[in-house]
Amino acid sequence: MAMPLALAALSGVGLGWLAPPGLAIGWALAVLMMAAAGRWRCLFLALAMATTAHGVLSARAAELPQGLLGDDLAVEGRLETVSRESELTRLTLHVDSCRPLVAERPSCDSLGRIRLNHYAAPPMQPGERWALTVRLRPPSGFANPGTFDYRAWLWREGIHATGYVRRDPAPRRLVAASASLSSRALEQLESHALSPLGSRWLAALTLGADEQLASDDWDLLNASGTTHLMVISGLHVGLVATVALLIARGIARMLAPGRWRLAVWPWWLAGAAAVGYAALAGMEPPALRAMLMTLVGLWVASGRHAPGPWQGWWLALGLVVLCDPLAAWRPGLWLSFLAVALLILIWQGRPRPGGLSGWVWALVRTQLLLAPLMAAAVLLAFSRMAPAAPLVNLLAVPLVSTLMVPLGLAGWLLLPIEPLSSLCWQSFDWLAQGLAHLLKMAVAWLPLWWPEPETVLPLALLLGAIAVLWALPGVAASLRWLGTLLLGMALIGLETPDIPPGVLRVRVQDVGQGQLIELRSAGYRLLYDTGPRFGSGFAPIQALWPPGQHFDTVLVSHADRDHAGGLGALVERHSVDAYLAPVDAVLGVPVRPCRRGLSWQRDDVHYRVLWPPPRAAHLSSNDRSCVLEVTAGDERLLITGDVGRQWERAFVEDVGGAVTLLVAGHHGSATSSGAQFVQTLSLRHTVFSAGRFNGYGHPADEVVRRFRRSGSCLWSTALDGALTVWLGRGQGDVVSASRPAVSRRGGVEGVCHAVESPH
């Protein structure tokens, strides 16, 4: 039943996500038929499927209705997490009650968890109950190739809305936090004289308090491929259970020397230790998953029913998905189960190692065989690879599992004996600092690598094939080496295709209510605008590329924060040869004036500035925006910044011909894209760079209708995510969206889909 249970649970997740019409009626009829036929096993599987489907459907139904977007809501709930960043406090709130403050609005009773920003917040602690007035929006995030998917993270974390806390009326604390075991443990930890790094790592490794880790910790762990070591995983829970089992069996041997092997209570005690340790970590999804896998592992190891390792694997997977259906979207689930599956393949049918040298070689061999599969899984999940991971983990895994975790746990157990507890934790601190130094050296030698999005899938498949080739039993050594050689040659030859001269890749990035456009040819890279910077200080450009990128030219259309807000992050993280901007723009970097008549050519692609004129002091900041025309072959791109309708007529006649792609002015505002301008350009595609659920109503009704009547295909970063267009290839222009599931094709626009105004 183990495999059918897991498959039924996963099938229920899929049904809940797809929610086909008639799902409930069809399932009810199937249950009645199975009950009438006495198919109790099938009925059990159907119930398992219904459980996970209900969990997914409930999570979808709990998301904030769009009818409450921008309304004030009165919520009461318990704070789950509190994170402070300067004047900003980030909160995760478990909602107990919610009601709109405006009459005749949809209900928000189904909200479960929300994530909030609170500026100038009063002192707040996890566990407290608060009454807050908030403004929310449904879960959303930017969609750009090869970047972190915030929307998917919100979904798998069960967060049903995001927003901010209103200052008026002021928040009210309803109930103070009761001291939990975890909070008391953190307070105890703070009272010891450990280094900040040692204290953070001890909290993460022994209490599962990964929120204690700083951003620098996460950056180092990600770059070295050791993130799995700093959360409560199956390794740590299994270690606790193993220690408890050994101690209990030792006691059983002393109490009953002749019958100690038959004693059942040591196994129950080990299971209780695993449950208690996971409870100490708050039963968060990683700890819950590790606990269930450890319990199944104890059952398999006890030999009472002698299930095979694969039966245990399927049973653990089924139980995890049944308990937490959203775990199917968590990369950690598949990383851990893939690792265990490969371990079963590696060790199935092999003799147990003997002696110290045998165990050392077994550890080295296991790490080397796990490395390519884990690299492939991380590539698919996070679009990155840590080249240092295989070598680092050879030392880090035994160091953490056999020294650091036992020392950390021993410190907690020995708290009544202060000198011994301090000795354990001080030793842990020294090891943590040494490991951090080692990781920094490894990352400096082999830094984190972000491959181009187009190469992620084939690269992951090749690495996975190498892992399976060496893990499968019974394969001849000559075939393993030959296969590895061929796959390695394919890996070496796997490069991003070169862009030929005369071809231009245009990518309108999804940066919310702002604009950032990347233009790339064979040997030239230009940015038009740098995107916004939000009140929290975050600039979306920070999430688009890893540090160290090079840009030949950055053209800032004008100094407004939604166009130039990311400039500080760009200067800090990347290198730029030249900046172009209107002559009066104050940007804090040396700029060349961007004015009408300026032109240049790179890689047979022609660039021409159509606006502003040399004397533009009488124009507003928006109307002085740099207007850029780019020509690749017979195809043309036009970007107009925020220039208003009255000035569009001044340069529209200078456009060299029909426009293949227009980035609509002012995000689709009614102040731009006048009727004469739209009719003159013979547009094929129009893109609105606007934020999802933006409060300005962009794109405006009249602008959308105007472009529709002109016959242009309409696209929006708010709906489609980042949009990529190739110009100059002579194969017809094809627009690819980062949210293909949202793109509504085949509608009233034929091959295009219709972008609607939000009003």
LINWOSUL-V231778 format. One record per helix or strand. SS is the DSSP state (hx for helix, st for strand). FROM is the first residue (numbers start at 0). TO is the last residue. If there is no record, write none. Layout:
BEGIN
SS FROM TO
SS FROM TO
END
This chain:
BEGIN
hx 1 17
hx 22 36
hx 39 60
hx 65 67
st 71 84
st 87 99
st 112 118
st 128 136
hx 149 155
st 160 164
st 171 174
hx 180 189
hx 195 206
hx 209 211
hx 214 223
hx 226 229
hx 233 254
hx 259 261
hx 264 279
hx 284 301
hx 308 322
hx 324 328
hx 330 346
hx 354 381
st 384 385
hx 388 412
hx 417 444
st 447 448
hx 452 470
hx 476 491
st 503 507
st 516 519
st 524 527
st 530 530
st 532 532
st 538 538
hx 539 542
st 549 555
hx 560 563
hx 566 572
st 574 580
st 591 592
st 598 601
st 604 610
hx 621 623
st 626 631
st 634 638
hx 644 653
st 660 662
hx 664 667
hx 674 680
st 684 687
hx 700 708
st 712 715
hx 716 719
st 722 726
st 734 736
END
